[in-house]
Amino acid sequence: PIAAVPRVSGEWVVGFQLGASEPLRCWPITHFQALARLLFAEDERYRVALIGSPKETALADDFLQDLTPQEQMRVTNYVGTLTLPQLVGHLAGFDVLVTGDTGPLHLAVAVRTPTVSLL
């Protein structure tokens, strides 16, 4: 079994998979930003972790660009940096993954991470 990535006790980590193989499979970046802001306003323990392939780094940059510095401090950007085993470990450590119709959706289900898939 793949071990989940360790986390800070008491934090709730919500993974955001911003991209997909086709634009129709993606939720708009502005919607992801709005969700992050809602989570951050709801409770200070929420953190967001961005995942995705190297081809999706521009999406992560767009996501971060419109957040305040305080909001950006609550986001960790892993886009383009994880190997497949590392990705699975991160997925296993998330409290939930928010994604479109993507490969990470299926991996998250396989490691029993709750998912919200926006199709």
BELHUHU-V788210 format. One record per residue. PHI is phi in whole degrees, 0 to 359 (none if undefined). Layout:
phi=PHI
phi=PHI
//
This chain:
phi=none
phi=269
phi=281
phi=291
phi=291
phi=299
phi=229
phi=287
phi=302
phi=90
phi=273
phi=248
phi=259
phi=250
phi=277
phi=242
phi=263
phi=282
phi=254
phi=200
phi=293
phi=223
phi=305
phi=296
phi=269
phi=257
phi=276
phi=301
phi=303
phi=298
phi=289
phi=299
phi=298
phi=297
phi=296
phi=301
phi=297
phi=297
phi=297
phi=297
phi=288
phi=290
phi=200
phi=291
phi=278
phi=288
phi=230
phi=243
phi=241
phi=270
phi=233
phi=160
phi=278
phi=303
phi=292
phi=255
phi=297
phi=295
phi=296
phi=296
phi=299
phi=298
phi=300
phi=288
phi=304
phi=266
phi=274
phi=290
phi=303
phi=295
phi=291
phi=299
phi=294
phi=260
phi=241
phi=248
phi=258
phi=258
phi=301
phi=78
phi=244
phi=258
phi=284
phi=300
phi=298
phi=295
phi=301
phi=298
phi=298
phi=294
phi=303
phi=295
phi=268
phi=286
phi=284
phi=198
phi=244
phi=254
phi=203
phi=273
phi=275
phi=225
phi=300
phi=302
phi=303
phi=291
phi=295
phi=298
phi=299
phi=297
phi=261
phi=66
phi=274
phi=301
phi=229
phi=237
phi=253
phi=258
phi=255
//
